[in-house]
Every structure is written in structure tokens, then in C-alpha cells.
Amino acid sequence: MKKIWIAPFALLAFILATHPVSAEGLFKVGEKAPSFALTALTGETVGLDTFKGKVVVLGLFHICEPCMVQGSALQKVSEMTKGKDVAVFGVNSSGDSKKNVGEFLSAFPVKVTYPYLLDPNKVTDKLYGGGKFIPNVYVIDRQGVIRWQRVGNMDLAGAEAIVAEVEKLLAAGSKKM
């Protein structure tokens, strides 16, 4: 009887060992970005579909030091891509209050001028697999497909790295990557 149970467990172990779960699969790189619409701190409703036809840089943040660093890097991205066909925006994906998010942003070393959205129901955390994977930055092409993603590592997701990915998509024009 033991031999009957050993074979299925050995097969399962082999499959798990040879097909590890990758971050790329978890974060949907190469797939259409899930759509959402939220309210910005300034009161207007902003949705991912608002920016169709543009290259989008989306940052998902909580209220934490790494998110402040990444959010400041997004401000630099916003400034570096100003006047180009690019939309940069951030989302407080942890459901924090407008007051707390406003206080958090006022503590940034730079003034945030890109749209910063509130997500009281944590919709983006559910859609993009956030939560413990924060800060999280996505670059989405003109057709709405996620082309690049980095989580929690500001060395790999600094302003220069993000802008390099954006420039690749801008250079591609309307061609699909």
C-alpha cells in the first residue's frame, strides 16, 4: 500500500521542484492590466482606462518608509516623462484614510504632483496581488498590457530603471511588444 502513495507524492514533488512559482506569473507580466477606478486625493475619479493609449506607470503603496522612497522615485519619473505620452499615478492600496494618506504625502522629501488615489476597499491589492508585496511598480503599455513590474527593491525600481522601460514602450509606438 505504501508504494501506491509514494508514486503520486514523488510526482507532485517533481512537478513543484521543476516548475517553481515565479514573481512574473504572480504579477501578470505580459497580461492585460486589471482595470479599476478610484477617487484621487483631489476628489476626481481616476481609472486605469482613463489613460488608454498612453504608457502608464502605476505605483501601489501603503504608508511605510519603502513606499515613501518609491513614491518619491515616481515623482522623479513623472518629471522626467513630462510632455510625453505617459501617465504616472500612485495608489494607496492598503485602505488608509484620506487624512492619513495626505499626512503621509506631506512628509515626502519631494512634493507629489502625480495623481494619488485612495483605495478604501483594497481593490488594487486584490487585483494585482499586493498586500505583502509593497511597494509595487508596474509599467503598462499603450494597449493596457503589463510589460514590467518590480516589487520592494528601489535599486531595481529606481526612477532611471522605470524611465528606461517607459522609453522602450514609447519607442515601440503603437506596435505590440
N, C-alpha and C positions, 0 to 999 in steps of 0.2 A: 504493500500500500504506500510506503514511503516513496518509492520510485515514481509513482504516479504524480505525487505532489512536487517532487523535485524538478521535474521537467518544466512545468509551467513557471515556477519561480525562477529557474535558471534563464528561461526565455525572457521573462519580464526584466530581470537584472541586466541581461544583454541589451535589450532594447533601450533601457534607461541609460546605460553606460555609453551606447553608441549614438544616441540622439538626445544630447543634453538640451535643456530649455535655454534658449538664448534671449538676451535682452531685446534683440531686434524683433523677435517674434512677439514678445510681450508688448512692445510698444508700437507695433503695427507699421514699421518702416516698410514702404512700398505699397501700403494700402491707403484707401481713401480716409482722410481725416474725419472722425466723427463730428457732426455738426452740433452746435449749441448756440443759444442766445442768452446773454446775461445783461445785468444792469451795471454800467460803469459807475465809478465813484461820483462822476459829474452828473449822473441821472439818466443819460441816454441809454437805450438798449443797443447793444452791440453783439453781433453774432459772427461766427466764422464765415457764414455765407455772405456777409456784408463785404468781404474782401475777395470774392471770387474774381479771378483774372489777375490777381496780384500774388507775389511771393509773400508768404506770411511767416513771421517769426512769433511763435506763441510760447510764453513762459508760464508755467504753473508753479505757484508759490504758496508757502504757508508764512506764518510770522516767525522767522528764525534768522540767525546770522547768515548761514549759507544762502538763504533766499534774498537777503539784502545785497549780498555780494553779486549774485546772479542778476537780480533786478537792476542793479547799477550798471552791470555789463550790458543789459538790454537797452538802457538809456543811451549808452555809447553806440550800440548798433543802430538805434533809432536816428541818432545824429549822423552817423556815417552813411546811412542809406536815405537820408532826407532828399526829396526831389526825385527819387527813383520809384519804380512801380513796386513798392514794398510796404507792407503793413506790419507794424510791431505792436504787440499788446501783451499785457500780463493778466493773470487771473489769480485771485486769492482763492485757491481751490479747497481750503480747509474749513470754509463756512464761518469765518470770523466776521464780527460785526463791522459795519461801515465805520464806526468810530475807531475801533481798534486798528483797522486797515489804514485809515487816514493817519493815525498816530504813528504807525509803523513806517509809512511812506515819508512822513515828515522827519524821521530820524535818518533817512538815507543820506549818504555823503554828497549826492547829486539830486537835483530837482527832477522828478519823474514827469515827463511830458507826454509819454505814450499813454493810450487808454489803459486803465487798470480796472478790471472787472471784479465784481463780487459774486461769489458762488455759494449762497447760504445753504443750498441743498447738496453740495459736493458733487454736482453732476459731472464736472470735468474729471474729478478723481475717479469716478466710476467708468467714464468713457475712455480715459487714457491710462488707466492702471496706475494712478498716482498714489496718494497716501504716503507710504513709507519711501517712495521714490521721488524725493523732492530735494532741491529744485529740479525742474524738468523743462527742457527747452526743445521745441520742435521747429523745423523749417519745413514748410508746406509749399509745394509748387503751385503754379497758376491753375492747374486742373484740380487742386484740392487733395493731392496725394502727399503723404508724409514721406519726405526724402531724406531727412536727417534728424537724429534725436540724440540728446545727451542728458544724463541724469547725474546730479550731485557732484560733478567734478569740474570746478571752474577752470582748471588747466586745459581740459579738453573742450570746454564750452565757453571760452572767453570770447570777448567781442570780435577779435580778429578771426577766430575759427568760425564763428557764426556768419560773419560777413563773407568769408571765403565761400561758404556753402550757398549763401544768397546770390553771390556774384555768378556762381556756376549756373544757377537756375535762370538768372536774368540773361546770361549769355546764350542759354538754350532757347530763349524766346518762347514761342508758343509750341515748340516741339516737345513731345513727350520724352521723358528721360528713360 
